Amino acid sequence: MRIVHISEIDHIQSAAANDFEVIKAEVVQGLAVLVEFDSCYCVLRHDRDGLCVVCAQGKNLLSIAPYIVALARYIKAPSIVYHTKRKALKRLLSTYSFVYEATDEDGYAIYRMALNG
């Protein structure tokens, strides 16, 4: 997994949808980081309650997932969280112990995987 320069931010434009400019600003300000592995691009943000996968785009999400888990453990994040409207994403990540937490006001389902050290 590599940290990607802001010039490659367009690789997440479809996944970011209407939030693209906000997510781009977070990366520019250093509040989030754009990473890539095996042509899958993700924006990650370290919040106080865990490592948030802000958005991901690319066919190889399962290739980058172990690196995201390793990073979360390395930074001692208590959990990994993602928000999605795509039911297929839950099936895709079924090998991980993500648990449905809630649905936010925008209709995104929130899933969290607790990390035990």
OpenMM code with the backbone's topology and positions (N, CA, C; nanometers):
from openmm import Vec3, app, unit

residues = "MET ARG ILE VAL HIS ILE SER GLU ILE ASP HIS ILE GLN SER ALA ALA ALA ASN ASP PHE GLU VAL ILE LYS ALA GLU VAL VAL GLN GLY LEU ALA VAL LEU VAL GLU PHE ASP SER CYS TYR CYS VAL LEU ARG HIS ASP ARG ASP GLY LEU CYS VAL VAL CYS ALA GLN GLY LYS ASN LEU LEU SER ILE ALA PRO TYR ILE VAL ALA LEU ALA ARG TYR ILE LYS ALA PRO SER ILE VAL TYR HIS THR LYS ARG LYS ALA LEU LYS ARG LEU LEU SER THR TYR SER PHE VAL TYR GLU ALA THR ASP GLU ASP GLY TYR ALA ILE TYR ARG MET ALA LEU ASN GLY".split()
positions = [
    Vec3(0.0858, -0.1174, 0.0000),
    Vec3(0.0000, 0.0000, 0.0000),
    Vec3(0.0896, 0.1227, 0.0000),
    Vec3(0.0557, 0.2175, -0.0844),
    Vec3(0.1361, 0.3392, -0.0906),
    Vec3(0.0489, 0.4623, -0.0691),
    Vec3(0.1080, 0.5637, -0.0108),
    Vec3(0.0415, 0.6932, 0.0005),
    Vec3(0.0506, 0.7594, -0.1362),
    Vec3(-0.0617, 0.8114, -0.1819),
    Vec3(-0.0728, 0.8636, -0.3166),
    Vec3(-0.0760, 1.0164, -0.3135),
    Vec3(-0.0116, 1.0774, -0.4105),
    Vec3(-0.0105, 1.2233, -0.4246),
    Vec3(-0.1508, 1.2725, -0.4603),
    Vec3(-0.1819, 1.3914, -0.4180),
    Vec3(-0.3139, 1.4520, -0.4414),
    Vec3(-0.3484, 1.4577, -0.5908),
    Vec3(-0.2490, 1.4550, -0.6773),
    Vec3(-0.2752, 1.4593, -0.8216),
    Vec3(-0.3537, 1.3368, -0.8703),
    Vec3(-0.3596, 1.2307, -0.7873),
    Vec3(-0.4328, 1.1099, -0.8244),
    Vec3(-0.5711, 1.1025, -0.7592),
    Vec3(-0.6159, 1.2116, -0.7005),
    Vec3(-0.7433, 1.2135, -0.6281),
    Vec3(-0.8629, 1.1804, -0.7175),
    Vec3(-0.8518, 1.2043, -0.8470),
    Vec3(-0.9634, 1.1756, -0.9373),
    Vec3(-0.9990, 1.0270, -0.9407),
    Vec3(-0.9101, 0.9410, -0.8943),
    Vec3(-0.9375, 0.7973, -0.8921),
    Vec3(-1.0491, 0.7595, -0.7947),
    Vec3(-1.0857, 0.8505, -0.7044),
    Vec3(-1.1939, 0.8205, -0.6099),
    Vec3(-1.3173, 0.9060, -0.6376),
    Vec3(-1.3185, 0.9767, -0.7469),
    Vec3(-1.4277, 1.0705, -0.7749),
    Vec3(-1.5646, 1.0017, -0.7798),
    Vec3(-1.5739, 0.8886, -0.8437),
    Vec3(-1.7012, 0.8183, -0.8527),
    Vec3(-1.7476, 0.7707, -0.7145),
    Vec3(-1.6567, 0.7124, -0.6382),
    Vec3(-1.6921, 0.6629, -0.5042),
    Vec3(-1.7291, 0.7772, -0.4098),
    Vec3(-1.6612, 0.8897, -0.4235),
    Vec3(-1.6859, 1.0040, -0.3354),
    Vec3(-1.8161, 1.0760, -0.3704),
    Vec3(-1.8566, 1.0663, -0.4961),
    Vec3(-1.9819, 1.1260, -0.5443),
    Vec3(-1.9921, 1.2734, -0.5043),
    Vec3(-2.1007, 1.3096, -0.4397),
    Vec3(-2.1248, 1.4498, -0.4031),
    Vec3(-2.0289, 1.5013, -0.2965),
    Vec3(-1.9603, 1.4117, -0.2277),
    Vec3(-1.8665, 1.4512, -0.1223),
    Vec3(-1.7237, 1.4692, -0.1737),
    Vec3(-1.7042, 1.4609, -0.3052),
    Vec3(-1.5692, 1.4647, -0.3619),
    Vec3(-1.4906, 1.5867, -0.3163),
    Vec3(-1.5458, 1.7050, -0.3265),
    Vec3(-1.4714, 1.8273, -0.2908),
    Vec3(-1.4379, 1.8308, -0.1426),
    Vec3(-1.5286, 1.7832, -0.0587),
    Vec3(-1.5037, 1.7797, 0.0857),
    Vec3(-1.3909, 1.6816, 0.1167),
    Vec3(-1.3980, 1.5633, 0.0547),
    Vec3(-1.2950, 1.4615, 0.0775),
    Vec3(-1.1602, 1.5096, 0.0246),
    Vec3(-1.1609, 1.5704, -0.0918),
    Vec3(-1.0375, 1.6253, -0.1490),
    Vec3(-0.9764, 1.7280, -0.0543),
    Vec3(-1.0595, 1.8156, 0.0014),
    Vec3(-1.0100, 1.9182, 0.0949),
    Vec3(-0.9499, 1.8535, 0.2195),
    Vec3(-1.0094, 1.7445, 0.2690),
    Vec3(-0.9543, 1.6747, 0.3855),
    Vec3(-0.8165, 1.6175, 0.3550),
    Vec3(-0.7989, 1.5644, 0.2334),
    Vec3(-0.6682, 1.5108, 0.1944),
    Vec3(-0.5668, 1.6246, 0.1826),
    Vec3(-0.6054, 1.7327, 0.1184),
    Vec3(-0.5157, 1.8484, 0.1015),
    Vec3(-0.4732, 1.9036, 0.2377),
    Vec3(-0.5664, 1.9090, 0.3325),
    Vec3(-0.5381, 1.9639, 0.4657),
    Vec3(-0.4652, 1.8657, 0.5569),
    Vec3(-0.4474, 1.7424, 0.5118),
    Vec3(-0.3795, 1.6424, 0.5940),
    Vec3(-0.4691, 1.5768, 0.6973),
    Vec3(-0.5996, 1.5948, 0.6858),
    Vec3(-0.6935, 1.5326, 0.7781),
    Vec3(-0.7244, 1.3882, 0.7377),
    Vec3(-0.6964, 1.3562, 0.6118),
    Vec3(-0.7168, 1.2221, 0.5583),
    Vec3(-0.6017, 1.1935, 0.4626),
    Vec3(-0.5868, 1.0672, 0.4260),
    Vec3(-0.4777, 1.0286, 0.3360),
    Vec3(-0.5347, 0.9426, 0.2235),
    Vec3(-0.4828, 0.9653, 0.1042),
    Vec3(-0.5194, 0.8863, -0.0124),
    Vec3(-0.4147, 0.7777, -0.0296),
    Vec3(-0.4603, 0.6514, -0.0352),
    Vec3(-0.3697, 0.5381, -0.0509),
    Vec3(-0.4147, 0.4534, -0.1692),
    Vec3(-0.3197, 0.3715, -0.2185),
    Vec3(-0.3501, 0.2839, -0.3323),
    Vec3(-0.2744, 0.1535, -0.3178),
    Vec3(-0.3389, 0.0463, -0.3603),
    Vec3(-0.2741, -0.0834, -0.3729),
    Vec3(-0.3518, -0.1632, -0.4754),
    Vec3(-0.2816, -0.2203, -0.5712),
    Vec3(-0.3425, -0.3079, -0.6708),
    Vec3(-0.4601, -0.2402, -0.7419),
    Vec3(-0.4415, -0.1118, -0.7743),
    Vec3(-0.5406, -0.0291, -0.8453),
    Vec3(-0.6672, -0.0013, -0.7657),
    Vec3(-0.6635, -0.0214, -0.6354),
    Vec3(-0.7745, 0.0172, -0.5485),
    Vec3(-0.7291, 0.1400, -0.4700),
    Vec3(-0.8080, 0.2456, -0.4790),
    Vec3(-0.7774, 0.3709, -0.4104),
    Vec3(-0.8715, 0.3876, -0.2922),
    Vec3(-0.8173, 0.4295, -0.1786),
    Vec3(-0.8960, 0.4527, -0.0583),
    Vec3(-0.8544, 0.5834, 0.0065),
    Vec3(-0.9498, 0.6481, 0.0669),
    Vec3(-0.9205, 0.7624, 0.1519),
    Vec3(-0.9458, 0.7167, 0.2947),
    Vec3(-0.8442, 0.7336, 0.3786),
    Vec3(-0.8503, 0.6904, 0.5181),
    Vec3(-0.8360, 0.8114, 0.6100),
    Vec3(-0.9102, 0.8077, 0.7195),
    Vec3(-0.9018, 0.9154, 0.8189),
    Vec3(-0.8955, 0.8517, 0.9572),
    Vec3(-0.8024, 0.8972, 1.0382),
    Vec3(-0.7895, 0.8455, 1.1754),
    Vec3(-0.8702, 0.9350, 1.2673),
    Vec3(-0.9807, 0.8839, 1.3157),
    Vec3(-1.0655, 0.9548, 1.4109),
    Vec3(-1.0405, 0.8988, 1.5498),
    Vec3(-1.0913, 0.9642, 1.6502),
    Vec3(-1.0665, 0.9179, 1.7870),
    Vec3(-1.1268, 0.7804, 1.8151),
    Vec3(-1.2321, 0.7440, 1.7406),
    Vec3(-1.2932, 0.6135, 1.7657),
    Vec3(-1.2481, 0.5061, 1.6674),
    Vec3(-1.1518, 0.5375, 1.5796),
    Vec3(-1.0994, 0.4351, 1.4909),
    Vec3(-1.0504, 0.4878, 1.3582),
    Vec3(-1.0140, 0.3948, 1.2720),
    Vec3(-0.9695, 0.4271, 1.1376),
    Vec3(-1.0919, 0.4214, 1.0475),
    Vec3(-1.1250, 0.5324, 0.9851),
    Vec3(-1.2426, 0.5419, 0.8990),
    Vec3(-1.1998, 0.5272, 0.7535),
    Vec3(-1.2623, 0.4344, 0.6827),
    Vec3(-1.2449, 0.4227, 0.5387),
    Vec3(-1.3482, 0.5176, 0.4791),
    Vec3(-1.3029, 0.6365, 0.4420),
    Vec3(-1.3921, 0.7415, 0.3954),
    Vec3(-1.4566, 0.7010, 0.2631),
    Vec3(-1.3770, 0.6506, 0.1708),
    Vec3(-1.4291, 0.5983, 0.0454),
    Vec3(-1.3234, 0.5090, -0.0182),
    Vec3(-1.3702, 0.4228, -0.1071),
    Vec3(-1.2804, 0.3310, -0.1767),
    Vec3(-1.3332, 0.3096, -0.3174),
    Vec3(-1.2416, 0.2995, -0.4113),
    Vec3(-1.2803, 0.2764, -0.5496),
    Vec3(-1.1776, 0.1873, -0.6168),
    Vec3(-1.2250, 0.0890, -0.6880),
    Vec3(-1.1396, -0.0042, -0.7591),
    Vec3(-1.1886, -0.1460, -0.7375),
    Vec3(-1.1516, -0.2337, -0.8267),
    Vec3(-1.2014, -0.3708, -0.8225),
    Vec3(-1.1304, -0.4580, -0.7200),
    Vec3(-1.0226, -0.4098, -0.6625),
    Vec3(-0.9397, -0.4948, -0.5765),
    Vec3(-0.9450, -0.4562, -0.4296),
    Vec3(-1.0643, -0.4277, -0.3814),
    Vec3(-1.0790, -0.3906, -0.2409),
    Vec3(-1.0298, -0.5019, -0.1482),
    Vec3(-1.0519, -0.6253, -0.1882),
    Vec3(-1.0048, -0.7357, -0.1038),
    Vec3(-0.8527, -0.7444, -0.0996),
    Vec3(-0.7850, -0.6898, -0.1998),
    Vec3(-0.6378, -0.6884, -0.1989),
    Vec3(-0.5829, -0.5865, -0.1003),
    Vec3(-0.6487, -0.4717, -0.0889),
    Vec3(-0.5987, -0.3656, -0.0011),
    Vec3(-0.6476, -0.3834, 0.1429),
    Vec3(-0.7561, -0.4558, 0.1624),
    Vec3(-0.8163, -0.4697, 0.2954),
    Vec3(-0.7186, -0.5178, 0.4032),
    Vec3(-0.6359, -0.6201, 0.3779),
    Vec3(-0.5425, -0.6635, 0.4836),
    Vec3(-0.4430, -0.5539, 0.5239),
    Vec3(-0.4064, -0.4684, 0.4300),
    Vec3(-0.3144, -0.3588, 0.4610),
    Vec3(-0.3822, -0.2526, 0.5463),
    Vec3(-0.5100, -0.2300, 0.5208),
    Vec3(-0.5849, -0.1340, 0.6023),
    Vec3(-0.5972, -0.1871, 0.7450),
    Vec3(-0.6253, -0.3158, 0.7578),
    Vec3(-0.6340, -0.3771, 0.8914),
    Vec3(-0.4987, -0.3684, 0.9620),
    Vec3(-0.3916, -0.3984, 0.8913),
    Vec3(-0.2580, -0.3906, 0.9510),
    Vec3(-0.2248, -0.2477, 0.9945),
    Vec3(-0.2603, -0.1504, 0.9111),
    Vec3(-0.2371, -0.0102, 0.9464),
    Vec3(-0.3157, 0.0275, 1.0713),
    Vec3(-0.4414, -0.0122, 1.0769),
    Vec3(-0.5243, 0.0195, 1.1937),
    Vec3(-0.4639, -0.0388, 1.3208),
    Vec3(-0.4150, -0.1607, 1.3109),
    Vec3(-0.3507, -0.2226, 1.4283),
    Vec3(-0.2216, -0.1501, 1.4635),
    Vec3(-0.1456, -0.1113, 1.3625),
    Vec3(-0.0181, -0.0416, 1.3847),
    Vec3(-0.0389, 0.0907, 1.4588),
    Vec3(-0.1433, 0.1644, 1.4197),
    Vec3(-0.1691, 0.2941, 1.4845),
    Vec3(-0.2536, 0.2785, 1.6108),
    Vec3(-0.2816, 0.1525, 1.6463),
    Vec3(-0.3572, 0.1192, 1.7672),
    Vec3(-0.4987, 0.1784, 1.7659),
    Vec3(-0.5598, 0.1781, 1.6476),
    Vec3(-0.6989, 0.2221, 1.6363),
    Vec3(-0.7878, 0.1168, 1.7028),
    Vec3(-0.8878, 0.1589, 1.7766),
    Vec3(-0.9747, 0.0608, 1.8413),
    Vec3(-1.0670, -0.0130, 1.7442),
    Vec3(-1.0863, 0.0453, 1.6248),
    Vec3(-1.1748, -0.0177, 1.5277),
    Vec3(-1.1514, 0.0399, 1.3888),
    Vec3(-1.2130, -0.0253, 1.2918),
    Vec3(-1.2185, 0.0252, 1.1546),
    Vec3(-1.3661, 0.0456, 1.1242),
    Vec3(-1.3988, 0.1576, 1.0653),
    Vec3(-1.5386, 0.1882, 1.0362),
    Vec3(-1.5524, 0.2335, 0.8915),
    Vec3(-1.6647, 0.1989, 0.8304),
    Vec3(-1.6971, 0.2521, 0.6987),
    Vec3(-1.8472, 0.2742, 0.6886),
    Vec3(-1.8860, 0.3669, 0.6020),
    Vec3(-2.0253, 0.4019, 0.5776),
    Vec3(-2.0534, 0.3680, 0.4318),
    Vec3(-2.1666, 0.3071, 0.4040),
    Vec3(-2.1961, 0.2703, 0.2650),
    Vec3(-2.3460, 0.2625, 0.2409),
    Vec3(-2.3824, 0.2815, 0.1161),
    Vec3(-2.5194, 0.2553, 0.0713),
    Vec3(-2.5216, 0.1287, -0.0136),
    Vec3(-2.4042, 0.0694, -0.0377),
    Vec3(-2.3924, -0.0493, -0.1226),
    Vec3(-2.3996, -0.1767, -0.0393),
    Vec3(-2.5069, -0.2520, -0.0549),
    Vec3(-2.5213, -0.3774, 0.0191),
    Vec3(-2.4157, -0.4785, -0.0230),
    Vec3(-2.3700, -0.4689, -0.1465),
    Vec3(-2.2689, -0.5632, -0.1962),
    Vec3(-2.1370, -0.5488, -0.1201),
    Vec3(-2.1077, -0.4316, -0.0689),
    Vec3(-1.9830, -0.4104, 0.0047),
    Vec3(-1.9791, -0.4969, 0.1308),
    Vec3(-2.0920, -0.5093, 0.1978),
    Vec3(-2.0980, -0.5943, 0.3177),
    Vec3(-2.0665, -0.7390, 0.2804),
    Vec3(-2.1219, -0.7868, 0.1703),
    Vec3(-2.0936, -0.9237, 0.1266),
    Vec3(-1.9470, -0.9393, 0.0880),
    Vec3(-1.8929, -0.8381, 0.0198),
    Vec3(-1.7538, -0.8435, -0.0239),
    Vec3(-1.6585, -0.8538, 0.0947),
    Vec3(-1.6902, -0.7839, 0.2013),
    Vec3(-1.6027, -0.7824, 0.3194),
    Vec3(-1.6465, -0.8826, 0.4264),
    Vec3(-1.7225, -0.9833, 0.3872),
    Vec3(-1.7766, -1.0785, 0.4844),
    Vec3(-1.6682, -1.1602, 0.5552),
    Vec3(-1.5479, -1.1669, 0.5003),
    Vec3(-1.4397, -1.2400, 0.5673),
    Vec3(-1.3875, -1.1635, 0.6895),
    Vec3(-1.4272, -1.0376, 0.7011),
    Vec3(-1.3889, -0.9546, 0.8152),
    Vec3(-1.5090, -0.9427, 0.9075),
    Vec3(-1.4834, -0.9161, 1.0321),
    Vec3(-1.5909, -0.9155, 1.1324),
    Vec3(-1.6546, -0.7772, 1.1494),
    Vec3(-1.6965, -0.7175, 1.0383),
    Vec3(-1.7676, -0.5901, 1.0460),
    Vec3(-1.9094, -0.6158, 1.0948),
    Vec3(-1.9561, -0.5299, 1.1826),
    Vec3(-2.0894, -0.5420, 1.2397),
    Vec3(-2.1659, -0.4144, 1.2075),
    Vec3(-2.2902, -0.4319, 1.1668),
    Vec3(-2.3762, -0.3166, 1.1411),
    Vec3(-2.3965, -0.2406, 1.2719),
    Vec3(-2.3781, -0.1091, 1.2652),
    Vec3(-2.3906, -0.0267, 1.3851),
    Vec3(-2.5156, 0.0599, 1.3832),
    Vec3(-2.5409, 0.1263, 1.2702),
    Vec3(-2.6547, 0.2181, 1.2594),
    Vec3(-2.6665, 0.2643, 1.1149),
    Vec3(-2.7701, 0.3401, 1.0886),
    Vec3(-2.7843, 0.4081, 0.9598),
    Vec3(-2.7877, 0.5570, 0.9894),
    Vec3(-2.7023, 0.6342, 0.9219),
    Vec3(-2.6970, 0.7774, 0.9503),
    Vec3(-2.8108, 0.8516, 0.8804),
    Vec3(-2.8165, 0.9816, 0.9045),
    Vec3(-2.9261, 1.0641, 0.8521),
    Vec3(-2.9278, 1.0725, 0.6996),
    Vec3(-2.8167, 1.0395, 0.6350),
    Vec3(-2.8103, 1.0424, 0.4886),
    Vec3(-2.8382, 0.9050, 0.4263),
    Vec3(-2.8723, 0.8076, 0.5090),
    Vec3(-2.9058, 0.6753, 0.4588),
    Vec3(-2.7879, 0.5804, 0.4423),
    Vec3(-2.6718, 0.6191, 0.4945),
    Vec3(-2.5540, 0.5324, 0.4874),
    Vec3(-2.5554, 0.4348, 0.6048),
    Vec3(-2.5384, 0.3058, 0.5761),
    Vec3(-2.5230, 0.2061, 0.6822),
    Vec3(-2.3809, 0.2163, 0.7349),
    Vec3(-2.3669, 0.2127, 0.8654),
    Vec3(-2.2367, 0.2244, 0.9307),
    Vec3(-2.1975, 0.0864, 0.9831),
    Vec3(-2.0783, 0.0420, 0.9404),
    Vec3(-2.0259, -0.0875, 0.9843),
    Vec3(-1.8949, -0.0647, 1.0571),
    Vec3(-1.8736, -0.1433, 1.1621),
    Vec3(-1.7513, -0.1303, 1.2425),
    Vec3(-1.6939, -0.2677, 1.2700),
    Vec3(-1.5608, -0.2737, 1.2643),
    Vec3(-1.4894, -0.3939, 1.3032),
    Vec3(-1.4006, -0.3570, 1.4213),
    Vec3(-1.4297, -0.4135, 1.5369),
    Vec3(-1.3486, -0.3871, 1.6555),
    Vec3(-1.2164, -0.4604, 1.6418),
    Vec3(-1.1115, -0.3958, 1.6876),
    Vec3(-0.9777, -0.4564, 1.6852),
    Vec3(-0.9371, -0.4854, 1.8287),
    Vec3(-0.8906, -0.6043, 1.8519),
    Vec3(-0.8501, -0.6463, 1.9874),
    Vec3(-0.6993, -0.6465, 2.0003),
    Vec3(-0.6418, -0.5286, 1.9904),
    Vec3(-0.4974, -0.5173, 2.0109),
    Vec3(-0.4132, -0.5450, 1.8944),
] * unit.nanometer
topology = app.Topology()
chain = topology.addChain("A")
for resn in residues:
    res = topology.addResidue(resn, chain)
    for name in ("N", "CA", "C"):
        topology.addAtom(name, app.Element.getBySymbol(name[0]), res)
